[in-house]
Amino acid sequence: MRTVIALVVTVVLGLTLAGAAHALQVGDKAPDFALNGPDGKTVKLTDLTAKGPVVLYTFVAAFTST
């Protein structure tokens, strides 16, 4: 579970840094990507979606001082 949470936080941060030019719209399919989890194992989006829907949730102020 921690691996999935870390992956989601990393994805959200990466999408935020990508900028509005690459932003997905509601209903768009996310491009496949792979990231290393906290245990060092590679986790791919396609591996997660093979198990069912994936929901990304962001905490806008989670990494700020406010």
mmCIF file as Biopython writes it, N, C-alpha, C and O atoms, coordinates in Angstrom:
data_model
#
loop_
_atom_site.group_PDB
_atom_site.id
_atom_site.type_symbol
_atom_site.label_atom_id
_atom_site.label_alt_id
_atom_site.label_comp_id
_atom_site.label_asym_id
_atom_site.label_entity_id
_atom_site.label_seq_id
_atom_site.pdbx_PDB_ins_code
_atom_site.Cartn_x
_atom_site.Cartn_y
_atom_site.Cartn_z
_atom_site.occupancy
_atom_site.B_iso_or_equiv
_atom_site.auth_seq_id
_atom_site.auth_asym_id
_atom_site.pdbx_PDB_model_num
ATOM 1   N N  . MET A ? 1  ? 0.827   -1.197 0.000   1.0 0.0 1  A 1 
ATOM 2   C CA . MET A ? 1  ? 0.000   0.000  0.000   1.0 0.0 1  A 1 
ATOM 3   C C  . MET A ? 1  ? 0.866   1.254  0.000   1.0 0.0 1  A 1 
ATOM 4   O O  . MET A ? 1  ? 0.559   2.218  -0.701  1.0 0.0 1  A 1 
ATOM 5   N N  . ARG A ? 2  ? 1.944   1.249  0.780   1.0 0.0 2  A 1 
ATOM 6   C CA . ARG A ? 2  ? 2.835   2.422  0.800   1.0 0.0 2  A 1 
ATOM 7   C C  . ARG A ? 2  ? 3.471   2.655  -0.553  1.0 0.0 2  A 1 
ATOM 8   O O  . ARG A ? 2  ? 3.694   3.799  -0.950  1.0 0.0 2  A 1 
ATOM 9   N N  . THR A ? 3  ? 3.765   1.572  -1.269  1.0 0.0 3  A 1 
ATOM 10  C CA . THR A ? 3  ? 4.343   1.700  -2.600  1.0 0.0 3  A 1 
ATOM 11  C C  . THR A ? 3  ? 3.379   2.423  -3.523  1.0 0.0 3  A 1 
ATOM 12  O O  . THR A ? 3  ? 3.787   3.297  -4.288  1.0 0.0 3  A 1 
ATOM 13  N N  . VAL A ? 4  ? 2.117   2.071  -3.460  1.0 0.0 4  A 1 
ATOM 14  C CA . VAL A ? 4  ? 1.109   2.701  -4.311  1.0 0.0 4  A 1 
ATOM 15  C C  . VAL A ? 4  ? 0.957   4.174  -3.951  1.0 0.0 4  A 1 
ATOM 16  O O  . VAL A ? 4  ? 0.853   5.021  -4.839  1.0 0.0 4  A 1 
ATOM 17  N N  . ILE A ? 5  ? 0.943   4.487  -2.662  1.0 0.0 5  A 1 
ATOM 18  C CA . ILE A ? 5  ? 0.818   5.882  -2.225  1.0 0.0 5  A 1 
ATOM 19  C C  . ILE A ? 5  ? 2.017   6.686  -2.691  1.0 0.0 5  A 1 
ATOM 20  O O  . ILE A ? 5  ? 1.862   7.800  -3.193  1.0 0.0 5  A 1 
ATOM 21  N N  . ALA A ? 6  ? 3.217   6.131  -2.529  1.0 0.0 6  A 1 
ATOM 22  C CA . ALA A ? 6  ? 4.422   6.832  -2.978  1.0 0.0 6  A 1 
ATOM 23  C C  . ALA A ? 6  ? 4.396   7.033  -4.486  1.0 0.0 6  A 1 
ATOM 24  O O  . ALA A ? 6  ? 4.806   8.082  -4.981  1.0 0.0 6  A 1 
ATOM 25  N N  . LEU A ? 7  ? 3.919   6.036  -5.214  1.0 0.0 7  A 1 
ATOM 26  C CA . LEU A ? 7  ? 3.813   6.143  -6.663  1.0 0.0 7  A 1 
ATOM 27  C C  . LEU A ? 7  ? 2.835   7.247  -7.049  1.0 0.0 7  A 1 
ATOM 28  O O  . LEU A ? 7  ? 3.123   8.046  -7.940  1.0 0.0 7  A 1 
ATOM 29  N N  . VAL A ? 8  ? 1.705   7.295  -6.398  1.0 0.0 8  A 1 
ATOM 30  C CA . VAL A ? 8  ? 0.696   8.313  -6.700  1.0 0.0 8  A 1 
ATOM 31  C C  . VAL A ? 8  ? 1.247   9.703  -6.422  1.0 0.0 8  A 1 
ATOM 32  O O  . VAL A ? 8  ? 1.063   10.611 -7.234  1.0 0.0 8  A 1 
ATOM 33  N N  . VAL A ? 9  ? 1.918   9.886  -5.295  1.0 0.0 9  A 1 
ATOM 34  C CA . VAL A ? 9  ? 2.498   11.198 -4.967  1.0 0.0 9  A 1 
ATOM 35  C C  . VAL A ? 9  ? 3.530   11.586 -6.022  1.0 0.0 9  A 1 
ATOM 36  O O  . VAL A ? 9  ? 3.567   12.739 -6.452  1.0 0.0 9  A 1 
ATOM 37  N N  . THR A ? 10 ? 4.361   10.647 -6.438  1.0 0.0 10 A 1 
ATOM 38  C CA . THR A ? 10 ? 5.376   10.922 -7.449  1.0 0.0 10 A 1 
ATOM 39  C C  . THR A ? 10 ? 4.742   11.286 -8.783  1.0 0.0 10 A 1 
ATOM 40  O O  . THR A ? 10 ? 5.198   12.207 -9.461  1.0 0.0 10 A 1 
ATOM 41  N N  . VAL A ? 11 ? 3.694   10.566 -9.158  1.0 0.0 11 A 1 
ATOM 42  C CA . VAL A ? 11 ? 3.002   10.845 -10.424 1.0 0.0 11 A 1 
ATOM 43  C C  . VAL A ? 11 ? 2.373   12.233 -10.398 1.0 0.0 11 A 1 
ATOM 44  O O  . VAL A ? 11 ? 2.504   12.999 -11.353 1.0 0.0 11 A 1 
ATOM 45  N N  . VAL A ? 12 ? 1.697   12.550 -9.314  1.0 0.0 12 A 1 
ATOM 46  C CA . VAL A ? 12 ? 1.044   13.852 -9.212  1.0 0.0 12 A 1 
ATOM 47  C C  . VAL A ? 12 ? 2.084   14.963 -9.272  1.0 0.0 12 A 1 
ATOM 48  O O  . VAL A ? 12 ? 1.886   15.969 -9.954  1.0 0.0 12 A 1 
ATOM 49  N N  . LEU A ? 13 ? 3.176   14.785 -8.569  1.0 0.0 13 A 1 
ATOM 50  C CA . LEU A ? 13 ? 4.234   15.791 -8.601  1.0 0.0 13 A 1 
ATOM 51  C C  . LEU A ? 13 ? 4.803   15.915 -10.010 1.0 0.0 13 A 1 
ATOM 52  O O  . LEU A ? 13 ? 5.043   17.025 -10.487 1.0 0.0 13 A 1 
ATOM 53  N N  . GLY A ? 14 ? 5.016   14.803 -10.667 1.0 0.0 14 A 1 
ATOM 54  C CA . GLY A ? 14 ? 5.531   14.827 -12.033 1.0 0.0 14 A 1 
ATOM 55  C C  . GLY A ? 14 ? 4.580   15.491 -13.007 1.0 0.0 14 A 1 
ATOM 56  O O  . GLY A ? 14 ? 5.006   16.260 -13.869 1.0 0.0 14 A 1 
ATOM 57  N N  . LEU A ? 15 ? 3.295   15.200 -12.877 1.0 0.0 15 A 1 
ATOM 58  C CA . LEU A ? 15 ? 2.306   15.839 -13.749 1.0 0.0 15 A 1 
ATOM 59  C C  . LEU A ? 15 ? 2.207   17.328 -13.475 1.0 0.0 15 A 1 
ATOM 60  O O  . LEU A ? 15 ? 1.988   18.118 -14.393 1.0 0.0 15 A 1 
ATOM 61  N N  . THR A ? 16 ? 2.365   17.713 -12.226 1.0 0.0 16 A 1 
ATOM 62  C CA . THR A ? 16 ? 2.331   19.135 -11.876 1.0 0.0 16 A 1 
ATOM 63  C C  . THR A ? 16 ? 3.510   19.861 -12.502 1.0 0.0 16 A 1 
ATOM 64  O O  . THR A ? 16 ? 3.353   20.962 -13.029 1.0 0.0 16 A 1 
ATOM 65  N N  . LEU A ? 17 ? 4.684   19.257 -12.448 1.0 0.0 17 A 1 
ATOM 66  C CA . LEU A ? 17 ? 5.869   19.876 -13.017 1.0 0.0 17 A 1 
ATOM 67  C C  . LEU A ? 17 ? 5.874   19.876 -14.537 1.0 0.0 17 A 1 
ATOM 68  O O  . LEU A ? 17 ? 6.592   20.663 -15.154 1.0 0.0 17 A 1 
ATOM 69  N N  . ALA A ? 18 ? 5.079   18.999 -15.149 1.0 0.0 18 A 1 
ATOM 70  C CA . ALA A ? 18 ? 5.028   18.914 -16.609 1.0 0.0 18 A 1 
ATOM 71  C C  . ALA A ? 18 ? 4.408   20.166 -17.226 1.0 0.0 18 A 1 
ATOM 72  O O  . ALA A ? 18 ? 4.697   20.491 -18.377 1.0 0.0 18 A 1 
ATOM 73  N N  . GLY A ? 19 ? 3.570   20.864 -16.484 1.0 0.0 19 A 1 
ATOM 74  C CA . GLY A ? 19 ? 2.977   22.097 -16.971 1.0 0.0 19 A 1 
ATOM 75  C C  . GLY A ? 19 ? 1.642   21.882 -17.663 1.0 0.0 19 A 1 
ATOM 76  O O  . GLY A ? 19 ? 1.249   20.755 -17.963 1.0 0.0 19 A 1 
ATOM 77  N N  . ALA A ? 20 ? 0.964   22.980 -17.908 1.0 0.0 20 A 1 
ATOM 78  C CA . ALA A ? 20 ? -0.374  22.946 -18.489 1.0 0.0 20 A 1 
ATOM 79  C C  . ALA A ? 20 ? -0.374  22.450 -19.927 1.0 0.0 20 A 1 
ATOM 80  O O  . ALA A ? 20 ? -1.386  21.923 -20.389 1.0 0.0 20 A 1 
ATOM 81  N N  . ALA A ? 21 ? 0.728   22.603 -20.643 1.0 0.0 21 A 1 
ATOM 82  C CA . ALA A ? 21 ? 0.775   22.190 -22.040 1.0 0.0 21 A 1 
ATOM 83  C C  . ALA A ? 21 ? 0.587   20.684 -22.186 1.0 0.0 21 A 1 
ATOM 84  O O  . ALA A ? 21 ? 0.131   20.215 -23.229 1.0 0.0 21 A 1 
ATOM 85  N N  . HIS A ? 22 ? 0.935   19.927 -21.153 1.0 0.0 22 A 1 
ATOM 86  C CA . HIS A ? 22 ? 0.838   18.480 -21.211 1.0 0.0 22 A 1 
ATOM 87  C C  . HIS A ? 22 ? -0.250  17.942 -20.299 1.0 0.0 22 A 1 
ATOM 88  O O  . HIS A ? 22 ? -0.319  16.737 -20.055 1.0 0.0 22 A 1 
ATOM 89  N N  . ALA A ? 23 ? -1.092  18.820 -19.796 1.0 0.0 23 A 1 
ATOM 90  C CA . ALA A ? 23 ? -2.117  18.399 -18.844 1.0 0.0 23 A 1 
ATOM 91  C C  . ALA A ? 23 ? -3.147  17.508 -19.518 1.0 0.0 23 A 1 
ATOM 92  O O  . ALA A ? 23 ? -3.507  17.714 -20.677 1.0 0.0 23 A 1 
ATOM 93  N N  . LEU A ? 24 ? -3.610  16.523 -18.779 1.0 0.0 24 A 1 
ATOM 94  C CA . LEU A ? 24 ? -4.672  15.647 -19.261 1.0 0.0 24 A 1 
ATOM 95  C C  . LEU A ? 24 ? -6.018  16.260 -18.937 1.0 0.0 24 A 1 
ATOM 96  O O  . LEU A ? 24 ? -6.162  16.971 -17.942 1.0 0.0 24 A 1 
ATOM 97  N N  . GLN A ? 25 ? -6.977  15.993 -19.757 1.0 0.0 25 A 1 
ATOM 98  C CA . GLN A ? 25 ? -8.340  16.431 -19.527 1.0 0.0 25 A 1 
ATOM 99  C C  . GLN A ? 25 ? -9.130  15.273 -18.927 1.0 0.0 25 A 1 
ATOM 100 O O  . GLN A ? 25 ? -8.716  14.118 -19.026 1.0 0.0 25 A 1 
ATOM 101 N N  . VAL A ? 26 ? -10.252 15.575 -18.314 1.0 0.0 26 A 1 
ATOM 102 C CA . VAL A ? 26 ? -11.102 14.537 -17.745 1.0 0.0 26 A 1 
ATOM 103 C C  . VAL A ? 26 ? -11.465 13.553 -18.844 1.0 0.0 26 A 1 
ATOM 104 O O  . VAL A ? 26 ? -11.911 13.948 -19.921 1.0 0.0 26 A 1 
ATOM 105 N N  . GLY A ? 27 ? -11.273 12.285 -18.569 1.0 0.0 27 A 1 
ATOM 106 C CA . GLY A ? 27 ? -11.593 11.239 -19.531 1.0 0.0 27 A 1 
ATOM 107 C C  . GLY A ? 27 ? -10.426 10.815 -20.403 1.0 0.0 27 A 1 
ATOM 108 O O  . GLY A ? 27 ? -10.510 9.783  -21.070 1.0 0.0 27 A 1 
ATOM 109 N N  . ASP A ? 28 ? -9.317  11.592 -20.422 1.0 0.0 28 A 1 
ATOM 110 C CA . ASP A ? 28 ? -8.139  11.217 -21.201 1.0 0.0 28 A 1 
ATOM 111 C C  . ASP A ? 28 ? -7.460  10.013 -20.575 1.0 0.0 28 A 1 
ATOM 112 O O  . ASP A ? 28 ? -7.472  9.844  -19.355 1.0 0.0 28 A 1 
ATOM 113 N N  . LYS A ? 29 ? -6.866  9.175  -21.421 1.0 0.0 29 A 1 
ATOM 114 C CA . LYS A ? 29 ? -6.092  8.045  -20.927 1.0 0.0 29 A 1 
ATOM 115 C C  . LYS A ? 29 ? -4.685  8.525  -20.610 1.0 0.0 29 A 1 
ATOM 116 O O  . LYS A ? 29 ? -4.040  9.163  -21.441 1.0 0.0 29 A 1 
ATOM 117 N N  . ALA A ? 30 ? -4.209  8.218  -19.410 1.0 0.0 30 A 1 
ATOM 118 C CA . ALA A ? 30 ? -2.864  8.624  -19.004 1.0 0.0 30 A 1 
ATOM 119 C C  . ALA A ? 30 ? -1.837  7.806  -19.774 1.0 0.0 30 A 1 
ATOM 120 O O  . ALA A ? 30 ? -2.039  6.614  -20.005 1.0 0.0 30 A 1 
ATOM 121 N N  . PRO A ? 31 ? -0.737  8.437  -20.171 1.0 0.0 31 A 1 
ATOM 122 C CA . PRO A ? 31 ? 0.313   7.676  -20.843 1.0 0.0 31 A 1 
ATOM 123 C C  . PRO A ? 31 ? 0.969   6.704  -19.865 1.0 0.0 31 A 1 
ATOM 124 O O  . PRO A ? 31 ? 1.041   6.974  -18.666 1.0 0.0 31 A 1 
ATOM 125 N N  . ASP A ? 32 ? 1.438   5.592  -20.375 1.0 0.0 32 A 1 
ATOM 126 C CA . ASP A ? 32 ? 2.089   4.613  -19.510 1.0 0.0 32 A 1 
ATOM 127 C C  . ASP A ? 32 ? 3.429   5.168  -19.045 1.0 0.0 32 A 1 
ATOM 128 O O  . ASP A ? 32 ? 4.106   5.878  -19.789 1.0 0.0 32 A 1 
ATOM 129 N N  . PHE A ? 33 ? 3.805   4.846  -17.826 1.0 0.0 33 A 1 
ATOM 130 C CA . PHE A ? 33 ? 5.089   5.255  -17.272 1.0 0.0 33 A 1 
ATOM 131 C C  . PHE A ? 33 ? 5.498   4.246  -16.218 1.0 0.0 33 A 1 
ATOM 132 O O  . PHE A ? 33 ? 4.681   3.454  -15.749 1.0 0.0 33 A 1 
ATOM 133 N N  . ALA A ? 34 ? 6.758   4.283  -15.854 1.0 0.0 34 A 1 
ATOM 134 C CA . ALA A ? 34 ? 7.290   3.398  -14.818 1.0 0.0 34 A 1 
ATOM 135 C C  . ALA A ? 34 ? 8.120   4.229  -13.850 1.0 0.0 34 A 1 
ATOM 136 O O  . ALA A ? 34 ? 8.883   5.105  -14.259 1.0 0.0 34 A 1 
ATOM 137 N N  . LEU A ? 35 ? 7.961   3.945  -12.575 1.0 0.0 35 A 1 
ATOM 138 C CA . LEU A ? 35 ? 8.714   4.633  -11.521 1.0 0.0 35 A 1 
ATOM 139 C C  . LEU A ? 35 ? 9.205   3.601  -10.521 1.0 0.0 35 A 1 
ATOM 140 O O  . LEU A ? 35 ? 8.642   2.513  -10.404 1.0 0.0 35 A 1 
ATOM 141 N N  . ASN A ? 36 ? 10.256  3.952  -9.806  1.0 0.0 36 A 1 
ATOM 142 C CA . ASN A ? 36 ? 10.735  3.085  -8.738  1.0 0.0 36 A 1 
ATOM 143 C C  . ASN A ? 36 ? 9.966   3.394  -7.472  1.0 0.0 36 A 1 
ATOM 144 O O  . ASN A ? 36 ? 9.835   4.553  -7.081  1.0 0.0 36 A 1 
ATOM 145 N N  . GLY A ? 37 ? 9.456   2.352  -6.831  1.0 0.0 37 A 1 
ATOM 146 C CA . GLY A ? 37 ? 8.780   2.500  -5.556  1.0 0.0 37 A 1 
ATOM 147 C C  . GLY A ? 37 ? 9.792   2.635  -4.432  1.0 0.0 37 A 1 
ATOM 148 O O  . GLY A ? 37 ? 10.993  2.512  -4.670  1.0 0.0 37 A 1 
ATOM 149 N N  . PRO A ? 38 ? 9.336   2.886  -3.220  1.0 0.0 38 A 1 
ATOM 150 C CA . PRO A ? 38 ? 10.252  3.040  -2.086  1.0 0.0 38 A 1 
ATOM 151 C C  . PRO A ? 38 ? 11.062  1.780  -1.800  1.0 0.0 38 A 1 
ATOM 152 O O  . PRO A ? 38 ? 12.111  1.851  -1.161  1.0 0.0 38 A 1 
ATOM 153 N N  . ASP A ? 39 ? 10.583  0.628  -2.268  1.0 0.0 39 A 1 
ATOM 154 C CA . ASP A ? 39 ? 11.316  -0.626 -2.069  1.0 0.0 39 A 1 
ATOM 155 C C  . ASP A ? 39 ? 12.319  -0.881 -3.190  1.0 0.0 39 A 1 
ATOM 156 O O  . ASP A ? 39 ? 13.008  -1.901 -3.184  1.0 0.0 39 A 1 
ATOM 157 N N  . GLY A ? 40 ? 12.407  0.044  -4.158  1.0 0.0 40 A 1 
ATOM 158 C CA . GLY A ? 40 ? 13.348  -0.086 -5.261  1.0 0.0 40 A 1 
ATOM 159 C C  . GLY A ? 40 ? 12.811  -0.840 -6.462  1.0 0.0 40 A 1 
ATOM 160 O O  . GLY A ? 40 ? 13.454  -0.865 -7.511  1.0 0.0 40 A 1 
ATOM 161 N N  . LYS A ? 41 ? 11.648  -1.455 -6.329  1.0 0.0 41 A 1 
ATOM 162 C CA . LYS A ? 41 ? 11.050  -2.199 -7.436  1.0 0.0 41 A 1 
ATOM 163 C C  . LYS A ? 41 ? 10.340  -1.249 -8.391  1.0 0.0 41 A 1 
ATOM 164 O O  . LYS A ? 41 ? 9.747   -0.257 -7.967  1.0 0.0 41 A 1 
ATOM 165 N N  . THR A ? 42 ? 10.403  -1.558 -9.675  1.0 0.0 42 A 1 
ATOM 166 C CA . THR A ? 42 ? 9.742   -0.741 -10.684 1.0 0.0 42 A 1 
ATOM 167 C C  . THR A ? 42 ? 8.242   -1.027 -10.686 1.0 0.0 42 A 1 
ATOM 168 O O  . THR A ? 42 ? 7.813   -2.181 -10.665 1.0 0.0 42 A 1 
ATOM 169 N N  . VAL A ? 43 ? 7.464   0.040  -10.710 1.0 0.0 43 A 1 
ATOM 170 C CA . VAL A ? 43 ? 6.003   -0.069 -10.772 1.0 0.0 43 A 1 
ATOM 171 C C  . VAL A ? 43 ? 5.553   0.677  -12.023 1.0 0.0 43 A 1 
ATOM 172 O O  . VAL A ? 43 ? 5.896   1.842  -12.224 1.0 0.0 43 A 1 
ATOM 173 N N  . LYS A ? 44 ? 4.768   -0.024 -12.874 1.0 0.0 44 A 1 
ATOM 174 C CA . LYS A ? 44 ? 4.257   0.589  -14.094 1.0 0.0 44 A 1 
ATOM 175 C C  . LYS A ? 44 ? 2.769   0.874  -13.938 1.0 0.0 44 A 1 
ATOM 176 O O  . LYS A ? 44 ? 2.047   0.135  -13.269 1.0 0.0 44 A 1 
ATOM 177 N N  . LEU A ? 45 ? 2.331   1.942  -14.559 1.0 0.0 45 A 1 
ATOM 178 C CA . LEU A ? 45 ? 0.912   2.284  -14.525 1.0 0.0 45 A 1 
ATOM 179 C C  . LEU A ? 45 ? 0.076   1.149  -15.111 1.0 0.0 45 A 1 
ATOM 180 O O  . LEU A ? 45 ? -0.987  0.834  -14.578 1.0 0.0 45 A 1 
ATOM 181 N N  . THR A ? 46 ? 0.535   0.533  -16.193 1.0 0.0 46 A 1 
ATOM 182 C CA . THR A ? 46 ? -0.230  -0.550 -16.806 1.0 0.0 46 A 1 
ATOM 183 C C  . THR A ? 46 ? -0.385  -1.741 -15.857 1.0 0.0 46 A 1 
ATOM 184 O O  . THR A ? 46 ? -1.398  -2.439 -15.902 1.0 0.0 46 A 1 
ATOM 185 N N  . ASP A ? 47 ? 0.604   -1.975 -15.003 1.0 0.0 47 A 1 
ATOM 186 C CA . ASP A ? 47 ? 0.487   -3.055 -14.020 1.0 0.0 47 A 1 
ATOM 187 C C  . ASP A ? 47 ? -0.612  -2.746 -13.004 1.0 0.0 47 A 1 
ATOM 188 O O  . ASP A ? 47 ? -1.349  -3.637 -12.584 1.0 0.0 47 A 1 
ATOM 189 N N  . LEU A ? 48 ? -0.713  -1.477 -12.618 1.0 0.0 48 A 1 
ATOM 190 C CA . LEU A ? 48 ? -1.744  -1.089 -11.650 1.0 0.0 48 A 1 
ATOM 191 C C  . LEU A ? 48 ? -3.134  -1.108 -12.282 1.0 0.0 48 A 1 
ATOM 192 O O  . LEU A ? 48 ? -4.090  -1.569 -11.659 1.0 0.0 48 A 1 
ATOM 193 N N  . THR A ? 49 ? -3.251  -0.609 -13.515 1.0 0.0 49 A 1 
ATOM 194 C CA . THR A ? 49 ? -4.562  -0.567 -14.162 1.0 0.0 49 A 1 
ATOM 195 C C  . THR A ? 49 ? -5.035  -1.957 -14.562 1.0 0.0 49 A 1 
ATOM 196 O O  . THR A ? 49 ? -6.233  -2.156 -14.768 1.0 0.0 49 A 1 
ATOM 197 N N  . ALA A ? 50 ? -4.131  -2.920 -14.679 1.0 0.0 50 A 1 
ATOM 198 C CA . ALA A ? 50 ? -4.533  -4.296 -14.978 1.0 0.0 50 A 1 
ATOM 199 C C  . ALA A ? 50 ? -5.331  -4.887 -13.820 1.0 0.0 50 A 1 
ATOM 200 O O  . ALA A ? 50 ? -6.117  -5.815 -14.012 1.0 0.0 50 A 1 
ATOM 201 N N  . LYS A ? 51 ? -5.128  -4.352 -12.621 1.0 0.0 51 A 1 
ATOM 202 C CA . LYS A ? 51 ? -5.833  -4.838 -11.433 1.0 0.0 51 A 1 
ATOM 203 C C  . LYS A ? 51 ? -7.159  -4.119 -11.223 1.0 0.0 51 A 1 
ATOM 204 O O  . LYS A ? 51 ? -7.969  -4.543 -10.398 1.0 0.0 51 A 1 
ATOM 205 N N  . GLY A ? 52 ? -7.390  -3.033 -11.962 1.0 0.0 52 A 1 
ATOM 206 C CA . GLY A ? 52 ? -8.625  -2.267 -11.824 1.0 0.0 52 A 1 
ATOM 207 C C  . GLY A ? 52 ? -8.343  -0.788 -12.005 1.0 0.0 52 A 1 
ATOM 208 O O  . GLY A ? 52 ? -7.208  -0.400 -12.281 1.0 0.0 52 A 1 
ATOM 209 N N  . PRO A ? 53 ? -9.363  0.038  -11.854 1.0 0.0 53 A 1 
ATOM 210 C CA . PRO A ? 53 ? -9.180  1.478  -12.027 1.0 0.0 53 A 1 
ATOM 211 C C  . PRO A ? 53 ? -8.179  2.050  -11.025 1.0 0.0 53 A 1 
ATOM 212 O O  . PRO A ? 53 ? -8.047  1.559  -9.903  1.0 0.0 53 A 1 
ATOM 213 N N  . VAL A ? 54 ? -7.488  3.086  -11.452 1.0 0.0 54 A 1 
ATOM 214 C CA . VAL A ? 54 ? -6.533  3.796  -10.597 1.0 0.0 54 A 1 
ATOM 215 C C  . VAL A ? 54 ? -7.026  5.225  -10.452 1.0 0.0 54 A 1 
ATOM 216 O O  . VAL A ? 54 ? -7.348  5.882  -11.442 1.0 0.0 54 A 1 
ATOM 217 N N  . VAL A ? 55 ? -7.084  5.696  -9.233  1.0 0.0 55 A 1 
ATOM 218 C CA . VAL A ? 55 ? -7.514  7.068  -8.955  1.0 0.0 55 A 1 
ATOM 219 C C  . VAL A ? 55 ? -6.326  7.845  -8.415  1.0 0.0 55 A 1 
ATOM 220 O O  . VAL A ? 55 ? -5.686  7.424  -7.452  1.0 0.0 55 A 1 
ATOM 221 N N  . LEU A ? 56 ? -6.033  8.981  -9.038  1.0 0.0 56 A 1 
ATOM 222 C CA . LEU A ? 56 ? -4.982  9.860  -8.542  1.0 0.0 56 A 1 
ATOM 223 C C  . LEU A ? 56 ? -5.638  11.015 -7.808  1.0 0.0 56 A 1 
ATOM 224 O O  . LEU A ? 56 ? -6.519  11.691 -8.340  1.0 0.0 56 A 1 
ATOM 225 N N  . TYR A ? 57 ? -5.204  11.225 -6.603  1.0 0.0 57 A 1 
ATOM 226 C CA . TYR A ? 57 ? -5.768  12.294 -5.784  1.0 0.0 57 A 1 
ATOM 227 C C  . TYR A ? 57 ? -4.619  13.163 -5.320  1.0 0.0 57 A 1 
ATOM 228 O O  . TYR A ? 57 ? -3.593  12.652 -4.871  1.0 0.0 57 A 1 
ATOM 229 N N  . THR A ? 58 ? -4.778  14.445 -5.422  1.0 0.0 58 A 1 
ATOM 230 C CA . THR A ? 58 ? -3.690  15.348 -5.055  1.0 0.0 58 A 1 
ATOM 231 C C  . THR A ? 58 ? -4.075  16.232 -3.877  1.0 0.0 58 A 1 
ATOM 232 O O  . THR A ? 58 ? -5.223  16.656 -3.745  1.0 0.0 58 A 1 
ATOM 233 N N  . PHE A ? 59 ? -3.111  16.493 -3.043  1.0 0.0 59 A 1 
ATOM 234 C CA . PHE A ? 59 ? -3.252  17.449 -1.952  1.0 0.0 59 A 1 
ATOM 235 C C  . PHE A ? 59 ? -2.457  18.667 -2.367  1.0 0.0 59 A 1 
ATOM 236 O O  . PHE A ? 59 ? -1.230  18.666 -2.270  1.0 0.0 59 A 1 
ATOM 237 N N  . VAL A ? 60 ? -3.128  19.701 -2.826  1.0 0.0 60 A 1 
ATOM 238 C CA . VAL A ? 60 ? -2.462  20.859 -3.414  1.0 0.0 60 A 1 
ATOM 239 C C  . VAL A ? 60 ? -1.445  21.493 -2.467  1.0 0.0 60 A 1 
ATOM 240 O O  . VAL A ? 60 ? -0.356  21.870 -2.901  1.0 0.0 60 A 1 
ATOM 241 N N  . ALA A ? 61 ? -1.769  21.613 -1.214  1.0 0.0 61 A 1 
ATOM 242 C CA . ALA A ? 61 ? -0.878  22.275 -0.263  1.0 0.0 61 A 1 
ATOM 243 C C  . ALA A ? 61 ? -0.069  21.295 0.569   1.0 0.0 61 A 1 
ATOM 244 O O  . ALA A ? 61 ? 0.474   21.680 1.605   1.0 0.0 61 A 1 
ATOM 245 N N  . ALA A ? 62 ? 0.026   20.045 0.149   1.0 0.0 62 A 1 
ATOM 246 C CA . ALA A ? 62 ? 0.676   19.033 0.969   1.0 0.0 62 A 1 
ATOM 247 C C  . ALA A ? 62 ? 2.169   19.297 1.160   1.0 0.0 62 A 1 
ATOM 248 O O  . ALA A ? 62 ? 2.715   18.951 2.208   1.0 0.0 62 A 1 
ATOM 249 N N  . PHE A ? 63 ? 2.833   19.890 0.192   1.0 0.0 63 A 1 
ATOM 250 C CA . PHE A ? 63 ? 4.277   20.093 0.304   1.0 0.0 63 A 1 
ATOM 251 C C  . PHE A ? 63 ? 4.636   21.571 0.410   1.0 0.0 63 A 1 
ATOM 252 O O  . PHE A ? 63 ? 5.727   21.977 0.010   1.0 0.0 63 A 1 
ATOM 253 N N  . THR A ? 64 ? 3.735   22.363 0.941   1.0 0.0 64 A 1 
ATOM 254 C CA . THR A ? 64 ? 3.998   23.783 1.119   1.0 0.0 64 A 1 
ATOM 255 C C  . THR A ? 64 ? 3.952   24.135 2.601   1.0 0.0 64 A 1 
ATOM 256 O O  . THR A ? 64 ? 3.531   23.328 3.430   1.0 0.0 64 A 1 
ATOM 257 N N  . SER A ? 65 ? 4.379   25.318 2.913   1.0 0.0 65 A 1 
ATOM 258 C CA . SER A ? 65 ? 4.377   25.749 4.321   1.0 0.0 65 A 1 
ATOM 259 C C  . SER A ? 65 ? 3.019   26.269 4.764   1.0 0.0 65 A 1 
ATOM 260 O O  . SER A ? 65 ? 2.844   26.589 5.939   1.0 0.0 65 A 1 
ATOM 261 N N  . THR A ? 66 ? 2.049   26.364 3.851   1.0 0.0 66 A 1 
ATOM 262 C CA . THR A ? 66 ? 0.725   26.872 4.224   1.0 0.0 66 A 1 
ATOM 263 C C  . THR A ? 66 ? -0.231  25.767 4.563   1.0 0.0 66 A 1 
ATOM 264 O O  . THR A ? 66 ? -1.387  26.031 4.897   1.0 0.0 66 A 1 
#
